[in-house]
Amino acid sequence: MPKMKTHKGTAKRLRLSKGGKVMRMKAGHNHFRSKNDSSLNSDLRHPVSSTVKKIVKLVKTMTGKNARG
């Protein structure tokens, strides 16, 4: 059976941390940020984690990272 292809959109948007969390960036940080509060802009700079097991399993399958390492 051939290898599964990596879902490139998922691989570009999400990454896995060493602890197994799915890290993603929040939406809305590309343009029109000058009218936002500075604390909101600061929050948009940092990734957000998700530990929901169903999502983590799906992302691992789609990105081709079933084995940690």
C-alpha positions in Angstrom: 0.0 0.0 0.0 1.4 3.4 -0.9 2.3 6.1 1.7 -0.3 8.6 2.7 0.3 12.1 1.2 0.8 15.0 3.6 -2.1 17.5 3.7 0.0 20.6 2.9 -2.6 23.1 4.1 -2.7 21.5 7.5 1.1 21.1 7.6 1.5 24.8 7.0 -1.1 26.0 9.5 -0.5 23.7 12.4 2.5 22.2 14.2 2.9 19.7 17.0 4.7 20.5 20.2 7.0 18.1 22.0 4.2 17.4 24.5 1.8 16.5 21.8 -0.3 19.7 21.7 -1.4 21.1 18.4 -0.2 24.7 18.0 -1.9 27.2 15.7 -1.9 30.9 15.2 -5.0 33.0 15.9 -6.9 34.5 12.9 -6.9 38.2 12.1 -3.3 39.2 12.3 -2.5 40.1 8.7 -3.8 43.6 8.2 -6.1 46.3 9.7 -4.2 45.9 13.0 -3.5 49.6 13.6 -7.0 50.2 15.0 -6.8 47.2 17.4 -5.7 47.6 21.0 -2.0 46.9 21.6 -2.8 44.0 24.0 -4.9 42.3 21.3 -2.1 42.7 18.8 0.3 41.2 21.3 -2.0 38.2 21.8 -2.2 37.6 18.1 1.6 37.2 17.9 1.7 34.0 19.9 0.5 30.5 19.0 -2.5 28.9 20.8 -2.6 25.2 21.8 -5.2 22.5 21.6 -5.1 19.3 23.6 -8.4 17.8 22.3 -7.4 14.2 21.6 -9.6 13.9 18.5 -8.1 17.0 16.9 -4.5 15.9 17.8 -5.0 12.5 16.3 -6.5 14.0 13.1 -3.7 16.5 12.7 -1.0 13.8 13.2 -2.6 11.7 10.5 -3.0 14.5 8.0 0.5 15.9 8.5 2.2 12.5 8.5 3.7 12.8 12.0 2.4 9.6 13.6 5.8 8.9 15.2 7.2 11.5 17.5 10.7 12.5 16.7 
